[in-house]
Amino acid sequence: MKTKDSLNPEQIARVAKALGHPTRIAILQFLLRQPSCFFGDIHEVLPIAKATVSQHLKELKEAGLIQGEIKAPKVKYCIHRQHWEEARRLFAAFFAEEPAGSVAGKGCCE
């Protein structure tokens, strides 16, 4: 994840896609509450198949929101703090933009 002064649509879309599934949100919420955990810990709290958990973890890793470290024979996961902060800044800047011609409380068609 690169940090730039201007908003990067590709970065926003990549993170938004990763956040676009309730299971991935649940995984992130779980990981945010502890410094790190193993795959089995995540699977225990989510009522879904191991393969499904694995696929969601892969999506979150590809978006840069989490990182995994092999601690044979297990994999340990945690929030990728630097990328998490970059994503927070990116979305804060995106949602801070005021729509053109907007008036508080009114839409464009009013």
DAFEN-V6159 format. One record per residue. N is the residue number from 1. RES is the residue in one small letter. SS is DSSP state (hx for helix, st for strand, lp for the rest). PHI is phi as a letter, one per 40 degrees, with the letter a starting at -180 (999 if undefined). OMEGA is omega in whole degrees, -180 to 180 (* if undefined). Layout:
N/RES/SS/PHI/OMEGA ; N/RES/SS/PHI/OMEGA
This chain:
1/m/lp/999/180 ; 2/k/lp/c/177 ; 3/t/lp/b/179 ; 4/k/lp/b/177 ; 5/d/lp/c/180 ; 6/s/lp/c/-180 ; 7/l/lp/c/-179 ; 8/n/lp/c/-178 ; 9/p/hx/d/-180 ; 10/e/hx/c/179 ; 11/q/hx/c/180 ; 12/i/hx/d/-178 ; 13/a/hx/c/-179 ; 14/r/hx/c/-180 ; 15/v/hx/c/179 ; 16/a/hx/c/178 ; 17/k/hx/c/179 ; 18/a/hx/c/-180 ; 19/l/lp/c/-172 ; 20/g/lp/c/178 ; 21/h/lp/b/-178 ; 22/p/hx/d/179 ; 23/t/hx/c/179 ; 24/r/hx/c/175 ; 25/i/hx/c/179 ; 26/a/hx/c/178 ; 27/i/hx/c/179 ; 28/l/hx/c/178 ; 29/q/hx/c/178 ; 30/f/hx/c/-178 ; 31/l/hx/c/179 ; 32/l/hx/c/-177 ; 33/r/lp/c/178 ; 34/q/lp/a/-178 ; 35/p/lp/c/178 ; 36/s/lp/a/176 ; 37/c/st/a/179 ; 38/f/st/c/180 ; 39/f/hx/d/-179 ; 40/g/hx/d/178 ; 41/d/hx/c/180 ; 42/i/hx/c/-179 ; 43/h/hx/c/-180 ; 44/e/hx/c/-176 ; 45/v/hx/c/-180 ; 46/l/lp/b/-177 ; 47/p/lp/c/-180 ; 48/i/lp/b/-178 ; 49/a/lp/c/179 ; 50/k/hx/d/-180 ; 51/a/hx/c/179 ; 52/t/hx/c/176 ; 53/v/hx/d/-180 ; 54/s/hx/d/180 ; 55/q/hx/c/179 ; 56/h/hx/c/176 ; 57/l/hx/c/178 ; 58/k/hx/c/179 ; 59/e/hx/c/-180 ; 60/l/hx/c/177 ; 61/k/hx/c/-180 ; 62/e/hx/c/177 ; 63/a/lp/c/178 ; 64/g/lp/g/-177 ; 65/l/lp/c/178 ; 66/i/st/b/174 ; 67/q/st/b/179 ; 68/g/st/b/-180 ; 69/e/st/b/-180 ; 70/i/st/c/174 ; 71/k/st/b/-170 ; 72/a/lp/d/4 ; 73/p/lp/c/-176 ; 74/k/st/b/173 ; 75/v/st/b/-179 ; 76/k/st/b/-178 ; 77/y/st/b/174 ; 78/c/st/a/175 ; 79/i/st/c/174 ; 80/h/lp/c/-169 ; 81/r/hx/d/-179 ; 82/q/hx/c/-180 ; 83/h/hx/c/177 ; 84/w/hx/c/179 ; 85/e/hx/c/177 ; 86/e/hx/c/179 ; 87/a/hx/c/178 ; 88/r/hx/c/179 ; 89/r/hx/c/-179 ; 90/l/hx/c/-179 ; 91/f/hx/c/177 ; 92/a/hx/c/179 ; 93/a/hx/c/-179 ; 94/f/hx/c/-178 ; 95/f/hx/c/176 ; 96/a/hx/c/179 ; 97/e/lp/c/180 ; 98/e/lp/c/178 ; 99/p/lp/c/-179 ; 100/a/lp/d/176 ; 101/g/lp/g/-177 ; 102/s/lp/c/174 ; 103/v/st/b/-177 ; 104/a/lp/d/176 ; 105/g/lp/g/-179 ; 106/k/st/b/176 ; 107/g/lp/c/-177 ; 108/c/lp/c/-174 ; 109/c/lp/c/-178 ; 110/e/lp/c/*
